[in-house]
C-alpha cells in the first residue's frame, strides 16, 4: 500500500513539474511573441516614416525641378531677347544715334557711329500684374524699337488709375472717383446727393455720420466746402483721403498733377512710356518700375542733353 502511495506521489510531482516546465515554455513563447509584435510595429512605423520622408523629398525635388525649368525658360527668353536685340541693332547701324535699354541688366547705353558714348544704371518694369474690376494691368517695360517723340524739363506726373488703386490697397481703403457735378462727404467718403450730407446715404451707411464738409470740382479744381459755404482748394500733387476712401480727382485738375516725382527731365517714347528721373535712387539696378525706365537725375540730364527728338530707342 505504501509503495502504491509513493508511486502515486512521484507520478503527481512529475506531472506537476512537467506542467510548470510547460508554463515556462509558454511564457517564453508569449514574451517572444510580444517582442516580435513590438519589432513588427516598430518596423511598420519606420516604414511609414520612410514613406513620409520619401513623399516630402519627392515634393521638394519636384519643386526644385520646376524652379530649374523656370530658370532655364527665363534664360532661353533672355537669349532670344538678346538675339532679337542684336538683329535690331544691326538694322539700326545707319542711325546716327541709338539709345539702348537692357531690361535684363537694367542698363541704358547710347551708341553713336558704332561706338558706345554713354552708359548708366536704370530701373525697368517689375513684371507684376494688378487686377481690378476684371481688368488686368501688367507692369513691364515694352520691348522693341521706338523713337523719342518729345522731351520735357521738370516734367509733371499725372498718375494713372493704378496709382490710386495701389494706394487704396496699401491703406485698406476703397477708391472713389470725383467727377464734375458730384460731391463726396469728407468724413465718410460717400457720395452726397445734391450737396446734402444726410438723406439716403446716411441711412444706408449706418454709423458713418456725414461731417457736412464735402468735396466738389469747381472751375476744374477740387475744393472742400464747409457747412457755412466757405471753400478751400486742395493742394496739388497729394493723395486725397476721405473717411475710408481714396479719392481719384479728374484729369486736368491740379490735384491730379504730381510735381518732382519724375526727376528733372523726361524723354517720351509714346503710349505713356518714357525714360525719366526718379526719387527712388536706391532702387536703381532693379526691376521695380511700373514700365518706365528710371535713371538718376545726373544721368537723365546728360542723356537729355545728348538726345534729340526722333532718335531711335531699342529696348530688349
Secondary structure, DSSP 8 states (H G I E B T S, - for coil): -HHHHHHHHHHHHHHHHHHHHHHHHHHHHHHHHHHHHHHHHHHHHHHHHHHHHHHHHHHHHHHHHHHHHHHHHHHHHHHHHHHHHHHHHHHTTTSSEEEEEETTTTEEEEEETTEEEEEEE-BEE--EEEEETTEEEEE----EEEE--EEEES-EEE--HHHHHHHHHHTT-EEEE--TT-EEETTT--B-GGG-SSTHHHHHTTT----S-EEEEETTEEEEE-TTS-EEE--TTS-EEETTEEEE--TTSGGGEEESSS-SEEEEEETTEEEEE-S-GGGTTSEEESSSEEE-HHHHHHHHHH--TT-EEEE-
